[in-house]
């Protein structure tokens, strides 16, 4: 099923991956549902009480058996799908992971990386592309480190087995194995540095994205604030005009408009006393 060229994605593999996405769940339904539905229909169309009871019992039995077999088939297909995706990713990563292939390695990304990548896709496609390329570099470097560690462990085991050989000069073989171990150790160190560099670049892209987004939001808020401050509130303007009109009238007839609250109270009291005397 995985007869593909290293690092190349064929339409056949895409169809298989899409099929494996839905096959486990469809298989569960096809295994567990048909028999219970058949017995329910027979139960509804039965003409005697005995046959109806038999069909009802068979409905519950088939439901339980179908559920067990459906779960068994579902688990098998999910395991197969996981193994298929793992082998497929290994084939793609054989010559390095490209930005176009990162979508197949989302399970190897951290939750934070997936979240940031998704946000950048919607807000800044250019930074999203740069982030995707850096993710590809980080994934490749991580696989190099993992491969180097595996090879180091394998070489160490082989060296231990070689030391246990008696009666034969194994000095040359041990020296070769030591050189292999040093080579893989150097590869692991270089891969570790590349992983750190890729992670630093991811942090840089995230900082640039947050800075640009924050600046855009801040500029928009400031522009709205400036516009609101430039426009004088209408209610306050009307109140000022009313106050100015009142002052002009007071200058013409100061007796009719008291100048303070105490004057207003005294005027009201005098009016009240005058009306009481009348």
Buried (B, 14 or more C-beta within 10 A) or exposed (E): EEEBEEBEBEEEBEEBBEEBEEBBEEBBEEBBBEBBEBBBEBBEEBEEEEEBEBBBEBBEEBBEBBBEBBEEBBEEBBEBBEEBBEEBBEBBBEEBBBBEBBEBBEEBBEEEBEEBBEBBBEEBEEBBEBBBBBBBBBBBBBBBBEBBBEBBEBBEEBBEEBEEEEEEEBEEBBEBBEEBBEBBBEBBEBBBEBBEBBBEBBEEBBEBBEEEBEEEEEEEEEEEEEEEEEEEEEEEEEEEEEEEEEEEEBEEEEEEBBEEEEEEEEBEEEEEEEEEEE
